[in-house]
């Protein structure tokens, strides 16, 4: 249900994606206390989120970016 809702409302998320990507970039720059493996996963998720954003799949992008943010422990 949630995925369907996000996909239907993806234009609302279109402008949120860059802000969320920025939050991840900023958190990475602050050298979070993560293992190398966890940091690699965060970067991969961040890059996938950006790719989905560029493909105008904003609902999917926000889900992927949200996973990266959870690993980083940020809002």
PQR file with spaces between the fields and no chain letter, atoms N, CA, C, O and H, PARSE charges and radii, in Angstrom:
ATOM       1  N    UNK     1       0.820   -1.197    0.000 -0.4000 1.5000
ATOM       2  CA   UNK     1       0.000    0.000    0.000 -0.0000 2.0000
ATOM       3  C    UNK     1       0.865    1.262    0.000  0.5500 1.7000
ATOM       4  O    UNK     1       0.650    2.184   -0.787 -0.5500 1.4000
ATOM       5  N    UNK     2       1.842    1.277    0.900 -0.4000 1.5000
ATOM       6  CA   UNK     2       2.703    2.456    1.024 -0.0000 2.0000
ATOM       7  C    UNK     2       3.449    2.734   -0.276  0.5500 1.7000
ATOM       8  O    UNK     2       3.558    3.885   -0.698 -0.5500 1.4000
ATOM       9  H    UNK     2       2.016    0.528    1.540  0.4000 1.0000
ATOM      10  N    UNK     3       3.960    1.684   -0.910 -0.4000 1.5000
ATOM      11  CA   UNK     3       4.681    1.884   -2.167 -0.0000 2.0000
ATOM      12  C    UNK     3       3.756    2.468   -3.221  0.5500 1.7000
ATOM      13  O    UNK     3       4.140    3.381   -3.951 -0.5500 1.4000
ATOM      14  H    UNK     3       3.871    0.749   -0.567  0.4000 1.0000
ATOM      15  N    UNK     4       2.536    1.945   -3.303 -0.4000 1.5000
ATOM      16  CA   UNK     4       1.569    2.474   -4.263 -0.0000 2.0000
ATOM      17  C    UNK     4       1.253    3.928   -4.007  0.5500 1.7000
ATOM      18  O    UNK     4       1.147    4.721   -4.942 -0.5500 1.4000
ATOM      19  H    UNK     4       2.224    1.204   -2.710  0.4000 1.0000
ATOM      20  N    UNK     5       1.103    4.281   -2.751 -0.4000 1.5000
ATOM      21  CA   UNK     5       0.832    5.671   -2.385 -0.0000 2.0000
ATOM      22  C    UNK     5       2.002    6.565   -2.773  0.5500 1.7000
ATOM      23  O    UNK     5       1.804    7.649   -3.321 -0.5500 1.4000
ATOM      24  H    UNK     5       1.189    3.636   -1.991  0.4000 1.0000
ATOM      25  N    UNK     6       3.208    6.116   -2.493 -0.4000 1.5000
ATOM      26  CA   UNK     6       4.385    6.911   -2.838 -0.0000 2.0000
ATOM      27  C    UNK     6       4.526    7.076   -4.351  0.5500 1.7000
ATOM      28  O    UNK     6       4.874    8.153   -4.837 -0.5500 1.4000
ATOM      29  H    UNK     6       3.369    5.235   -2.048  0.4000 1.0000
ATOM      30  N    UNK     7       4.257    6.016   -5.077 -0.4000 1.5000
ATOM      31  CA   UNK     7       4.390    6.098   -6.530 -0.0000 2.0000
ATOM      32  C    UNK     7       3.326    7.003   -7.142  0.5500 1.7000
ATOM      33  O    UNK     7       3.586    7.686   -8.133 -0.5500 1.4000
ATOM      34  H    UNK     7       3.974    5.142   -4.682  0.4000 1.0000
ATOM      35  N    UNK     8       2.143    7.011   -6.562 -0.4000 1.5000
ATOM      36  CA   UNK     8       1.086    7.875   -7.068 -0.0000 2.0000
ATOM      37  C    UNK     8       1.372    9.340   -6.760  0.5500 1.7000
ATOM      38  O    UNK     8       0.974   10.226   -7.516 -0.5500 1.4000
ATOM      39  H    UNK     8       1.933    6.457   -5.757  0.4000 1.0000
ATOM      40  N    UNK     9       2.049    9.589   -5.668 -0.4000 1.5000
ATOM      41  CA   UNK     9       2.308   10.968   -5.272 -0.0000 2.0000
ATOM      42  C    UNK     9       3.737   11.383   -5.593  0.5500 1.7000
ATOM      43  O    UNK     9       4.254   12.325   -4.992 -0.5500 1.4000
ATOM      44  H    UNK     9       2.372    8.869   -5.053  0.4000 1.0000
ATOM      45  N    UNK    10       4.379   10.701   -6.521 -0.4000 1.5000
ATOM      46  CA   UNK    10       5.784   10.970   -6.808 -0.0000 2.0000
ATOM      47  C    UNK    10       6.073   12.405   -7.222  0.5500 1.7000
ATOM      48  O    UNK    10       7.151   12.895   -6.886 -0.5500 1.4000
ATOM      49  H    UNK    10       3.959    9.935   -7.008  0.4000 1.0000
ATOM      50  N    UNK    11       5.195   13.121   -7.929 -0.4000 1.5000
ATOM      51  CA   UNK    11       5.527   14.522   -8.229 -0.0000 2.0000
ATOM      52  C    UNK    11       5.730   15.366   -6.968  0.5500 1.7000
ATOM      53  O    UNK    11       6.505   16.322   -6.980 -0.5500 1.4000
ATOM      54  H    UNK    11       4.319   12.723   -8.202  0.4000 1.0000
ATOM      55  N    UNK    12       5.049   15.021   -5.902 -0.4000 1.5000
ATOM      56  CA   UNK    12       5.237   15.757   -4.651 -0.0000 2.0000
ATOM      57  C    UNK    12       6.632   15.557   -4.092  0.5500 1.7000
ATOM      58  O    UNK    12       7.157   16.423   -3.392 -0.5500 1.4000
ATOM      59  H    UNK    12       4.420   14.244   -5.893  0.4000 1.0000
ATOM      60  N    UNK    13       7.234   14.417   -4.399 -0.4000 1.5000
ATOM      61  CA   UNK    13       8.571   14.115   -3.901 -0.0000 2.0000
ATOM      62  C    UNK    13       9.664   14.619   -4.835  0.5500 1.7000
ATOM      63  O    UNK    13      10.839   14.593   -4.469 -0.5500 1.4000
ATOM      64  H    UNK    13       6.807   13.713   -4.968  0.4000 1.0000
ATOM      65  N    UNK    14       9.313   15.067   -6.009 -0.4000 1.5000
ATOM      66  CA   UNK    14      10.307   15.441   -7.015 -0.0000 2.0000
ATOM      67  C    UNK    14      11.303   16.458   -6.492  0.5500 1.7000
ATOM      68  O    UNK    14      12.497   16.364   -6.776 -0.5500 1.4000
ATOM      69  H    UNK    14       8.358   15.088   -6.307  0.4000 1.0000
ATOM      70  N    UNK    15      10.825   17.422   -5.737 -0.4000 1.5000
ATOM      71  CA   UNK    15      11.721   18.461   -5.237 -0.0000 2.0000
ATOM      72  C    UNK    15      12.380   18.061   -3.923  0.5500 1.7000
ATOM      73  O    UNK    15      13.324   18.717   -3.482 -0.5500 1.4000
ATOM      74  H    UNK    15       9.855   17.499   -5.506  0.4000 1.0000
ATOM      75  N    UNK    16      11.897   16.998   -3.297 -0.4000 1.5000
ATOM      76  CA   UNK    16      12.478   16.545   -2.038 -0.0000 2.0000
ATOM      77  C    UNK    16      13.730   15.703   -2.257  0.5500 1.7000
ATOM      78  O    UNK    16      14.619   15.686   -1.406 -0.5500 1.4000
ATOM      79  H    UNK    16      11.130   16.465   -3.656  0.4000 1.0000
ATOM      80  N    UNK    17      13.808   15.016   -3.372 -0.4000 1.5000
ATOM      81  CA   UNK    17      14.939   14.121   -3.620 -0.0000 2.0000
ATOM      82  C    UNK    17      16.288   14.836   -3.485  0.5500 1.7000
ATOM      83  O    UNK    17      17.146   14.349   -2.748 -0.5500 1.4000
ATOM      84  H    UNK    17      13.085   15.030   -4.064  0.4000 1.0000
ATOM      85  N    UNK    18      16.512   15.960   -4.159 -0.4000 1.5000
ATOM      86  CA   UNK    18      17.823   16.619   -4.039 -0.0000 2.0000
ATOM      87  C    UNK    18      18.151   17.018   -2.605  0.5500 1.7000
ATOM      88  O    UNK    18      19.309   16.937   -2.195 -0.5500 1.4000
ATOM      89  H    UNK    18      15.816   16.355   -4.757  0.4000 1.0000
ATOM      90  N    UNK    19      17.164   17.444   -1.844 -0.4000 1.5000
ATOM      91  CA   UNK    19      17.403   17.809   -0.452 -0.0000 2.0000
ATOM      92  C    UNK    19      17.824   16.580    0.357  0.5500 1.7000
ATOM      93  O    UNK    19      18.751   16.648    1.163 -0.5500 1.4000
ATOM      94  H    UNK    19      16.223   17.510   -2.177  0.4000 1.0000
ATOM      95  N    UNK    20      17.152   15.482    0.139 -0.4000 1.5000
ATOM      96  CA   UNK    20      17.484   14.256    0.862 -0.0000 2.0000
ATOM      97  C    UNK    20      18.869   13.748    0.465  0.5500 1.7000
ATOM      98  O    UNK    20      19.615   13.261    1.315 -0.5500 1.4000
ATOM      99  H    UNK    20      16.399   15.426   -0.517  0.4000 1.0000
ATOM     100  N    UNK    21      19.216   13.856   -0.808 -0.4000 1.5000
ATOM     101  CA   UNK    21      20.558   13.458   -1.258 -0.0000 2.0000
ATOM     102  C    UNK    21      21.612   14.348   -0.608  0.5500 1.7000
ATOM     103  O    UNK    21      22.679   13.872   -0.220 -0.5500 1.4000
ATOM     104  H    UNK    21      18.611   14.251   -1.498  0.4000 1.0000
ATOM     105  N    UNK    22      21.313   15.635   -0.492 -0.4000 1.5000
ATOM     106  CA   UNK    22      22.228   16.571    0.159 -0.0000 2.0000
ATOM     107  C    UNK    22      22.445   16.184    1.622  0.5500 1.7000
ATOM     108  O    UNK    22      23.571   16.236    2.117 -0.5500 1.4000
ATOM     109  H    UNK    22      20.447   16.022   -0.808  0.4000 1.0000
ATOM     110  N    UNK    23      21.378   15.798    2.312 -0.4000 1.5000
ATOM     111  CA   UNK    23      21.497   15.401    3.715 -0.0000 2.0000
ATOM     112  C    UNK    23      22.431   14.201    3.857  0.5500 1.7000
ATOM     113  O    UNK    23      23.235   14.138    4.787 -0.5500 1.4000
ATOM     114  H    UNK    23      20.463   15.756    1.910  0.4000 1.0000
ATOM     115  N    UNK    24      22.320   13.254    2.933 -0.4000 1.5000
ATOM     116  CA   UNK    24      23.195   12.087    2.957 -0.0000 2.0000
ATOM     117  C    UNK    24      24.630   12.501    2.688  0.5500 1.7000
ATOM     118  O    UNK    24      25.548   12.071    3.387 -0.5500 1.4000
ATOM     119  H    UNK    24      21.667   13.305    2.178  0.4000 1.0000
ATOM     120  N    UNK    25      24.824   13.332    1.678 -0.4000 1.5000
ATOM     121  CA   UNK    25      26.174   13.798    1.345 -0.0000 2.0000
ATOM     122  C    UNK    25      26.815   14.515    2.524  0.5500 1.7000
ATOM     123  O    UNK    25      27.992   14.311    2.821 -0.5500 1.4000
ATOM     124  H    UNK    25      24.078   13.681    1.110  0.4000 1.0000
ATOM     125  N    UNK    26      26.042   15.345    3.187 -0.4000 1.5000
ATOM     126  CA   UNK    26      26.549   16.094    4.340 -0.0000 2.0000
ATOM     127  C    UNK    26      26.926   15.147    5.471  0.5500 1.7000
ATOM     128  O    UNK    26      27.965   15.323    6.107 -0.5500 1.4000
ATOM     129  H    UNK    26      25.085   15.511    2.947  0.4000 1.0000
ATOM     130  N    UNK    27      26.089   14.142    5.725 -0.4000 1.5000
ATOM     131  CA   UNK    27      26.376   13.170    6.786 -0.0000 2.0000
ATOM     132  C    UNK    27      27.627   12.358    6.465  0.5500 1.7000
ATOM     133  O    UNK    27      28.425   12.070    7.357 -0.5500 1.4000
ATOM     134  H    UNK    27      25.245   13.999    5.207  0.4000 1.0000
ATOM     135  N    UNK    28      27.804   11.988    5.204 -0.4000 1.5000
ATOM     136  CA   UNK    28      28.993   11.241    4.800 -0.0000 2.0000
ATOM     137  C    UNK    28      30.237   12.101    4.993  0.5500 1.7000
ATOM     138  O    UNK    28      31.266   11.608    5.456 -0.5500 1.4000
ATOM     139  H    UNK    28      27.156   12.221    4.479  0.4000 1.0000
ATOM     140  N    UNK    29      30.152   13.373    4.645 -0.4000 1.5000
ATOM     141  CA   UNK    29      31.292   14.286    4.775 -0.0000 2.0000
ATOM     142  C    UNK    29      31.731   14.449    6.233  0.5500 1.7000
ATOM     143  O    UNK    29      32.888   14.764    6.508 -0.5500 1.4000
ATOM     144  H    UNK    29      29.316   13.773    4.269  0.4000 1.0000
ATOM     145  N    UNK    30      30.800   14.232    7.160 -0.4000 1.5000
ATOM     146  CA   UNK    30      31.120   14.348    8.585 -0.0000 2.0000
ATOM     147  C    UNK    30      31.753   13.075    9.149  0.5500 1.7000
ATOM     148  O    UNK    30      31.950   12.959   10.359 -0.5500 1.4000
ATOM     149  H    UNK    30      29.859   13.976    6.937  0.4000 1.0000
ATOM     150  N    UNK    31      32.069   12.131    8.275 -0.4000 1.5000
ATOM     151  CA   UNK    31      32.739   10.882    8.659 -0.0000 2.0000
ATOM     152  C    UNK    31      31.974   10.138    9.764  0.5500 1.7000
ATOM     153  O    UNK    31      32.433   10.070   10.905 -0.5500 1.4000
ATOM     154  H    UNK    31      31.909   12.225    7.293  0.4000 1.0000
ATOM     155  N    UNK    32      30.811    9.583    9.417 -0.4000 1.5000
ATOM     156  CA   UNK    32      30.011    8.887   10.429 -0.0000 2.0000
ATOM     157  C    UNK    32      30.738    7.641   10.937  0.5500 1.7000
ATOM     158  O    UNK    32      31.539    7.048   10.215 -0.5500 1.4000
ATOM     159  H    UNK    32      30.439    9.638    8.491  0.4000 1.0000
ATOM     160  N    UNK    33      30.459    7.252   12.170 -0.4000 1.5000
ATOM     161  CA   UNK    33      31.112    6.069   12.746 -0.0000 2.0000
ATOM     162  C    UNK    33      30.486    4.776   12.226  0.5500 1.7000
ATOM     163  O    UNK    33      29.828    4.049   12.971 -0.5500 1.4000
ATOM     164  H    UNK    33      29.808    7.734   12.757  0.4000 1.0000
ATOM     165  N    UNK    34      30.697    4.502   10.948 -0.4000 1.5000
ATOM     166  CA   UNK    34      30.166    3.300   10.307 -0.0000 2.0000
ATOM     167  C    UNK    34      31.321    2.417    9.848  0.5500 1.7000
ATOM     168  O    UNK    34      32.434    2.893    9.621 -0.5500 1.4000
ATOM     169  H    UNK    34      31.231    5.092   10.343  0.4000 1.0000
ATOM     170  N    UNK    35      31.043    1.143    9.718 -0.4000 1.5000
ATOM     171  CA   UNK    35      32.037    0.247    9.134 -0.0000 2.0000
ATOM     172  C    UNK    35      32.201    0.603    7.661  0.5500 1.7000
ATOM     173  O    UNK    35      31.340    1.257    7.072 -0.5500 1.4000
ATOM     174  H    UNK    35      30.139    0.756    9.903  0.4000 1.0000
ATOM     175  N    UNK    36      33.294    0.176    7.081 -0.4000 1.5000
ATOM     176  CA   UNK    36      33.536    0.428    5.659 -0.0000 2.0000
ATOM     177  C    UNK    36      32.430   -0.194    4.812  0.5500 1.7000
ATOM     178  O    UNK    36      32.014    0.377    3.804 -0.5500 1.4000
ATOM     179  H    UNK    36      33.994   -0.355    7.560  0.4000 1.0000
ATOM     180  N    UNK    37      31.964   -1.353    5.224 -0.4000 1.5000
ATOM     181  CA   UNK    37      30.898   -2.041    4.486 -0.0000 2.0000
ATOM     182  C    UNK    37      29.588   -1.248    4.548  0.5500 1.7000
ATOM     183  O    UNK    37      28.902   -1.098    3.537 -0.5500 1.4000
ATOM     184  H    UNK    37      32.302   -1.817    6.043  0.4000 1.0000
ATOM     185  N    UNK    38      29.246   -0.746    5.726 -0.4000 1.5000
ATOM     186  CA   UNK    38      28.010    0.033    5.887 -0.0000 2.0000
ATOM     187  C    UNK    38      28.097    1.331    5.090  0.5500 1.7000
ATOM     188  O    UNK    38      27.124    1.731    4.452 -0.5500 1.4000
ATOM     189  H    UNK    38      29.802   -0.868    6.548  0.4000 1.0000
ATOM     190  N    UNK    39      29.248    1.986    5.122 -0.4000 1.5000
ATOM     191  CA   UNK    39      29.419    3.227    4.368 -0.0000 2.0000
ATOM     192  C    UNK    39      29.304    2.967    2.869  0.5500 1.7000
ATOM     193  O    UNK    39      28.714    3.761    2.136 -0.5500 1.4000
ATOM     194  H    UNK    39      30.039    1.660    5.641  0.4000 1.0000
ATOM     195  N    UNK    40      29.867    1.861    2.426 -0.4000 1.5000
ATOM     196  CA   UNK    40      29.767    1.491    1.007 -0.0000 2.0000
ATOM     197  C    UNK    40      28.302    1.292    0.611  0.5500 1.7000
ATOM     198  O    UNK    40      27.888    1.702   -0.473 -0.5500 1.4000
ATOM     199  H    UNK    40      30.346    1.216    3.021  0.4000 1.0000
ATOM     200  N    UNK    41      27.521    0.661    1.493 -0.4000 1.5000
ATOM     201  CA   UNK    41      26.100    0.438    1.220 -0.0000 2.0000
ATOM     202  C    UNK    41      25.353    1.767    1.159  0.5500 1.7000
ATOM     203  O    UNK    41      24.517    1.973    0.279 -0.5500 1.4000
ATOM     204  H    UNK    41      27.858    0.328    2.374  0.4000 1.0000
ATOM     205  N    UNK    42      25.655    2.671    2.094 -0.4000 1.5000
ATOM     206  CA   UNK    42      25.023    3.989    2.104 -0.0000 2.0000
ATOM     207  C    UNK    42      25.289    4.705    0.782  0.5500 1.7000
ATOM     208  O    UNK    42      24.374    5.271    0.184 -0.5500 1.4000
ATOM     209  H    UNK    42      26.335    2.504    2.809  0.4000 1.0000
ATOM     210  N    UNK    43      26.532    4.679    0.331 -0.4000 1.5000
ATOM     211  CA   UNK    43      26.890    5.363   -0.916 -0.0000 2.0000
ATOM     212  C    UNK    43      26.180    4.733   -2.105  0.5500 1.7000
ATOM     213  O    UNK    43      25.726    5.441   -3.004 -0.5500 1.4000
ATOM     214  H    UNK    43      27.275    4.219    0.816  0.4000 1.0000
ATOM     215  N    UNK    44      26.081    3.405   -2.116 -0.4000 1.5000
ATOM     216  CA   UNK    44      25.379    2.719   -3.203 -0.0000 2.0000
ATOM     217  C    UNK    44      23.893    3.081   -3.207  0.5500 1.7000
ATOM     218  O    UNK    44      23.313    3.318   -4.266 -0.5500 1.4000
ATOM     219  H    UNK    44      26.450    2.830   -1.385  0.4000 1.0000
ATOM     220  N    UNK    45      23.282    3.123   -2.029 -0.4000 1.5000
ATOM     221  CA   UNK    45      21.870    3.495   -1.941 -0.0000 2.0000
ATOM     222  C    UNK    45      21.660    4.943   -2.362  0.5500 1.7000
ATOM     223  O    UNK    45      20.695    5.259   -3.058 -0.5500 1.4000
ATOM     224  H    UNK    45      23.754    2.931   -1.168  0.4000 1.0000
ATOM     225  N    UNK    46      22.558    5.813   -1.943 -0.4000 1.5000
ATOM     226  CA   UNK    46      22.475    7.226   -2.315 -0.0000 2.0000
ATOM     227  C    UNK    46      22.542    7.384   -3.830  0.5500 1.7000
ATOM     228  O    UNK    46      21.757    8.123   -4.424 -0.5500 1.4000
ATOM     229  H    UNK    46      23.342    5.556   -1.378  0.4000 1.0000
ATOM     230  N    UNK    47      23.492    6.678   -4.447 -0.4000 1.5000
ATOM     231  CA   UNK    47      23.643    6.756   -5.901 -0.0000 2.0000
ATOM     232  C    UNK    47      22.433    6.184   -6.629  0.5500 1.7000
ATOM     233  O    UNK    47      22.012    6.713   -7.658 -0.5500 1.4000
ATOM     234  H    UNK    47      24.130    6.077   -3.964  0.4000 1.0000
ATOM     235  N    UNK    48      21.876    5.100   -6.092 -0.4000 1.5000
ATOM     236  CA   UNK    48      20.668    4.518   -6.689 -0.0000 2.0000
ATOM     237  C    UNK    48      19.496    5.492   -6.562  0.5500 1.7000
ATOM     238  O    UNK    48      18.701    5.634   -7.491 -0.5500 1.4000
ATOM     239  H    UNK    48      22.218    4.669   -5.257  0.4000 1.0000
ATOM     240  N    UNK    49      19.389    6.155   -5.424 -0.4000 1.5000
ATOM     241  CA   UNK    49      18.332    7.155   -5.238 -0.0000 2.0000
ATOM     242  C    UNK    49      18.447    8.288   -6.235  0.5500 1.7000
ATOM     243  O    UNK    49      17.443    8.743   -6.782 -0.5500 1.4000
ATOM     244  H    UNK    49      20.034    6.040   -4.669  0.4000 1.0000
ATOM     245  N    UNK    50      19.670    8.751   -6.475 -0.4000 1.5000
ATOM     246  CA   UNK    50      19.874    9.823   -7.449 -0.0000 2.0000
ATOM     247  C    UNK    50      19.509    9.354   -8.856  0.5500 1.7000
ATOM     248  O    UNK    50      18.902   10.096   -9.628 -0.5500 1.4000
ATOM     249  H    UNK    50      20.486    8.382   -6.030  0.4000 1.0000
ATOM     250  N    UNK    51      19.881    8.132   -9.176 -0.4000 1.5000
ATOM     251  CA   UNK    51      19.547    7.567  -10.491 -0.0000 2.0000
ATOM     252  C    UNK    51      18.026    7.500  -10.676  0.5500 1.7000
ATOM     253  O    UNK    51      17.506    7.881  -11.725 -0.5500 1.4000
ATOM     254  H    UNK    51      20.375    7.529   -8.548  0.4000 1.0000
ATOM     255  N    UNK    52      17.328    7.021   -9.664 -0.4000 1.5000
ATOM     256  CA   UNK    52      15.866    6.937   -9.742 -0.0000 2.0000
ATOM     257  C    UNK    52      15.239    8.325   -9.852  0.5500 1.7000
ATOM     258  O    UNK    52      14.269    8.511  -10.588 -0.5500 1.4000
ATOM     259  H    UNK    52      17.750    6.712   -8.812  0.4000 1.0000
ATOM     260  N    UNK    53      15.782    9.289   -9.133 -0.4000 1.5000
ATOM     261  CA   UNK    53      15.291   10.672   -9.222 -0.0000 2.0000
ATOM     262  C    UNK    53      15.419   11.176  -10.664  0.5500 1.7000
ATOM     263  O    UNK    53      14.486   11.765  -11.209 -0.5500 1.4000
ATOM     264  H    UNK    53      16.570    9.138   -8.536  0.4000 1.0000
ATOM     265  N    UNK    54      16.563   10.940  -11.260 -0.4000 1.5000
ATOM     266  CA   UNK    54      16.778   11.398  -12.640 -0.0000 2.0000
ATOM     267  C    UNK    54      15.853   10.703  -13.624  0.5500 1.7000
ATOM     268  O    UNK    54      15.526   11.254  -14.675 -0.5500 1.4000
ATOM     269  H    UNK    54      17.321   10.461  -10.817  0.4000 1.0000
ATOM     270  N    UNK    55      15.433    9.492  -13.280 -0.4000 1.5000
ATOM     271  CA   UNK    55      14.483    8.754  -14.124 -0.0000 2.0000
ATOM     272  C    UNK    55      13.038    9.135  -13.794  0.5500 1.7000
ATOM     273  O    UNK    55      12.094    8.551  -14.327 -0.5500 1.4000
ATOM     274  H    UNK    55      15.698    9.044  -12.426  0.4000 1.0000
ATOM     275  N    UNK    56      12.880   10.122  -12.910 -0.4000 1.5000
ATOM     276  CA   UNK    56      11.577   10.610  -12.469 -0.0000 2.0000
ATOM     277  C    UNK    56      10.759    9.541  -11.742  0.5500 1.7000
ATOM     278  O    UNK    56       9.531    9.523  -11.816 -0.5500 1.4000
ATOM     279  H    UNK    56      13.646   10.596  -12.477  0.4000 1.0000
ATOM     280  N    UNK    57      11.459    8.660  -11.046 -0.4000 1.5000
ATOM     281  CA   UNK    57      10.825    7.639  -10.207 -0.0000 2.0000
ATOM     282  C    UNK    57      11.001    8.085   -8.758  0.5500 1.7000
ATOM     283  O    UNK    57      11.711    7.452   -7.976 -0.5500 1.4000
ATOM     284  H    UNK    57      12.457    8.674  -10.986  0.4000 1.0000
ATOM     285  N    UNK    58      10.348    9.172   -8.426 -0.4000 1.5000
ATOM     286  CA   UNK    58      10.598    9.841   -7.165 -0.0000 2.0000
ATOM     287  C    UNK    58      10.144    9.052   -5.940  0.5500 1.7000
ATOM     288  O    UNK    58      10.810    9.081   -4.906 -0.5500 1.4000
ATOM     289  H    UNK    58       9.771    9.686   -9.061  0.4000 1.0000
ATOM     290  N    UNK    59       9.041    8.364   -6.045 -0.4000 1.5000
ATOM     291  CA   UNK    59       8.599    7.541   -4.920 -0.0000 2.0000
ATOM     292  C    UNK    59       9.602    6.453   -4.593  0.5500 1.7000
ATOM     293  O    UNK    59       9.926    6.222   -3.428 -0.5500 1.4000
ATOM     294  H    UNK    59       8.500    8.340   -6.885  0.4000 1.0000
ATOM     295  N    UNK    60      10.092    5.783   -5.631 -0.4000 1.5000
ATOM     296  CA   UNK    60      11.106    4.751   -5.444 -0.0000 2.0000
ATOM     297  C    UNK    60      12.398    5.366   -4.912  0.5500 1.7000
ATOM     298  O    UNK    60      13.049    4.794   -4.038 -0.5500 1.4000
ATOM     299  H    UNK    60       9.828    5.970   -6.577  0.4000 1.0000
ATOM     300  N    UNK    61      12.764    6.522   -5.438 -0.4000 1.5000
ATOM     301  CA   UNK    61      13.985    7.199   -4.997 -0.0000 2.0000
ATOM     302  C    UNK    61      13.915    7.506   -3.507  0.5500 1.7000
ATOM     303  O    UNK    61      14.895    7.312   -2.787 -0.5500 1.4000
ATOM     304  H    UNK    61      12.235    6.987   -6.149  0.4000 1.0000
ATOM     305  N    UNK    62      12.775    7.980   -3.043 -0.4000 1.5000
ATOM     306  CA   UNK    62      12.638    8.331   -1.642 -0.0000 2.0000
ATOM     307  C    UNK    62      12.733    7.102   -0.743  0.5500 1.7000
ATOM     308  O    UNK    62      13.259    7.192    0.366 -0.5500 1.4000
ATOM     309  H    UNK    62      11.979    8.137   -3.628  0.4000 1.0000
ATOM     310  N    UNK    63      12.237    5.965   -1.198 -0.4000 1.5000
ATOM     311  CA   UNK    63      12.361    4.736   -0.417 -0.0000 2.0000
ATOM     312  C    UNK    63      13.821    4.321   -0.290  0.5500 1.7000
ATOM     313  O    UNK    63      14.274    3.953    0.794 -0.5500 1.4000
ATOM     314  H    UNK    63      11.810    5.891   -2.099  0.4000 1.0000
ATOM     315  N    UNK    64      14.555    4.380   -1.395 -0.4000 1.5000
ATOM     316  CA   UNK    64      15.965    3.997   -1.398 -0.0000 2.0000
ATOM     317  C    UNK    64      16.781    4.967   -0.542  0.5500 1.7000
ATOM     318  O    UNK    64      17.609    4.550    0.268 -0.5500 1.4000
ATOM     319  H    UNK    64      14.187    4.679   -2.275  0.4000 1.0000
ATOM     320  N    UNK    65      16.539    6.249   -0.730 -0.4000 1.5000
ATOM     321  CA   UNK    65      17.247    7.273    0.040 -0.0000 2.0000
ATOM     322  C    UNK    65      16.922    7.124    1.532  0.5500 1.7000
ATOM     323  O    UNK    65      17.789    7.324    2.384 -0.5500 1.4000
ATOM     324  H    UNK    65      15.867    6.588   -1.388  0.4000 1.0000
ATOM     325  N    UNK    66      15.695    6.781    1.834 -0.4000 1.5000
ATOM     326  CA   UNK    66      15.305    6.561    3.230 -0.0000 2.0000
ATOM     327  C    UNK    66      16.096    5.434    3.876  0.5500 1.7000
ATOM     328  O    UNK    66      16.438    5.508    5.056 -0.5500 1.4000
ATOM     329  H    UNK    66      14.992    6.619    1.142  0.4000 1.0000
ATOM     330  N    UNK    67      16.386    4.397    3.109 -0.4000 1.5000
ATOM     331  CA   UNK    67      17.203    3.293    3.625 -0.0000 2.0000
ATOM     332  C    UNK    67      18.604    3.775    3.968  0.5500 1.7000
ATOM     333  O    UNK    67      19.157    3.408    5.005 -0.5500 1.4000
ATOM     334  H    UNK    67      16.108    4.337    2.150  0.4000 1.0000
ATOM     335  N    UNK    68      19.175    4.594    3.098 -0.4000 1.5000
ATOM     336  CA   UNK    68      20.510    5.148    3.359 -0.0000 2.0000
ATOM     337  C    UNK    68      20.488    6.023    4.602  0.5500 1.7000
ATOM     338  O    UNK    68      21.403    5.957    5.423 -0.5500 1.4000
ATOM     339  H    UNK    68      18.726    4.892    2.256  0.4000 1.0000
ATOM     340  N    UNK    69      19.469    6.828    4.746 -0.4000 1.5000
ATOM     341  CA   UNK    69      19.361    7.720    5.902 -0.0000 2.0000
ATOM     342  C    UNK    69      19.211    6.926    7.208  0.5500 1.7000
ATOM     343  O    UNK    69      19.756    7.316    8.241 -0.5500 1.4000
ATOM     344  H    UNK    69      18.726    6.881    4.079  0.4000 1.0000
ATOM     345  N    UNK    70      18.473    5.817    7.156 -0.4000 1.5000
ATOM     346  CA   UNK    70      18.322    4.987    8.360 -0.0000 2.0000
ATOM     347  C    UNK    70      19.668    4.424    8.793  0.5500 1.7000
ATOM     348  O    UNK    70      19.980    4.410    9.983 -0.5500 1.4000
ATOM     349  H    UNK    70      18.030    5.500    6.318  0.4000 1.0000
ATOM     350  N    UNK    71      20.464    3.962    7.839 -0.4000 1.5000
ATOM     351  CA   UNK    71      21.786    3.419    8.179 -0.0000 2.0000
ATOM     352  C    UNK    71      22.644    4.512    8.814  0.5500 1.7000
ATOM     353  O    UNK    71      23.375    4.254    9.769 -0.5500 1.4000
ATOM     354  H    UNK    71      20.211    3.974    6.872  0.4000 1.0000
ATOM     355  N    UNK    72      22.554    5.727    8.284 -0.4000 1.5000
ATOM     356  CA   UNK    72      23.316    6.841    8.817 -0.0000 2.0000
ATOM     357  C    UNK    72      22.754    7.356   10.141  0.5500 1.7000
ATOM     358  O    UNK    72      23.450    8.044   10.888 -0.5500 1.4000
ATOM     359  H    UNK    72      21.960    5.937    7.507  0.4000 1.0000
ATOM     360  N    UNK    73      21.495    7.022   10.432 -0.4000 1.5000
ATOM     361  CA   UNK    73      20.861    7.486   11.664 -0.0000 2.0000
ATOM     362  C    UNK    73      20.460    8.951   11.600  0.5500 1.7000
ATOM     363  O    UNK    73      20.506    9.661   12.605 -0.5500 1.4000
ATOM     364  H    UNK    73      20.930    6.463    9.825  0.4000 1.0000
ATOM     365  N    UNK    74      20.062    9.407   10.396 -0.4000 1.5000
ATOM     366  CA   UNK    74      19.640   10.794   10.231 -0.0000 2.0000
ATOM     367  C    UNK    74      18.176   10.853    9.816  0.5500 1.7000
ATOM     368  O    UNK    74      17.616    9.869    9.333 -0.5500 1.4000
ATOM     369  H    UNK    74      20.025    8.831    9.579  0.4000 1.0000
ATOM     370  N    UNK    75      17.565   12.019   10.012 -0.4000 1.5000
ATOM     371  CA   UNK    75      16.160   12.232    9.627 -0.0000 2.0000
ATOM     372  C    UNK    75      16.062   12.699    8.206  0.5500 1.7000
ATOM     373  O    UNK    75      14.961   12.930    7.707 -0.5500 1.4000
ATOM     374  H    UNK    75      18.020   12.818   10.405  0.4000 1.0000
